[in-house]
Amino acid sequence: MRSKRALRYGLLGLSAALIGVGLLRQEHLEVLGKAVRICLECVGIG
């Protein structure tokens, strides 16, 4: 039971660290730009 809890907290910490790295590298802006382009293509504007 204790090892499951440690694994959960470890994965939570790793996830938070990787999200932080992505934010520092401003990758969220790239993802948003791609999402906008895909949406505009679906509507027929882009």
Backbone hydrogen bonds, N-H to C=O, Kabsch-Sander energy under -0.5 kcal/mol:
donor,donor_aa,acceptor,acceptor_aa,energy
5,R,1,M,-1.7
6,A,2,R,-2.2
7,L,3,S,-2.4
8,R,4,K,-2.5
9,Y,5,R,-2.5
10,G,6,A,-2.4
11,L,7,L,-2.6
12,L,8,R,-2.3
13,G,9,Y,-2.5
14,L,10,G,-2.5
15,S,11,L,-2.6
16,A,12,L,-2.4
17,A,13,G,-2.3
18,L,14,L,-2.5
19,I,15,S,-2.3
20,G,16,A,-2.2
21,V,17,A,-2.2
22,G,18,L,-2.2
23,L,19,I,-2.3
24,L,20,G,-2.4
25,R,21,V,-2.0
26,Q,23,L,-1.1
27,E,22,G,-2.5
29,L,26,Q,-0.6
30,E,26,Q,-0.7
31,V,27,E,-2.2
32,L,28,H,-2.2
33,G,29,L,-2.2
34,K,30,E,-2.3
35,A,31,V,-2.3
36,V,32,L,-2.2
37,R,33,G,-2.1
38,I,34,K,-2.4
39,C,35,A,-2.3
40,L,36,V,-2.5
41,E,37,R,-2.0
42,C,38,I,-2.0
43,V,39,C,-1.9
44,G,40,L,-1.4
45,I,40,L,-2.0
46,G,40,L,-1.4
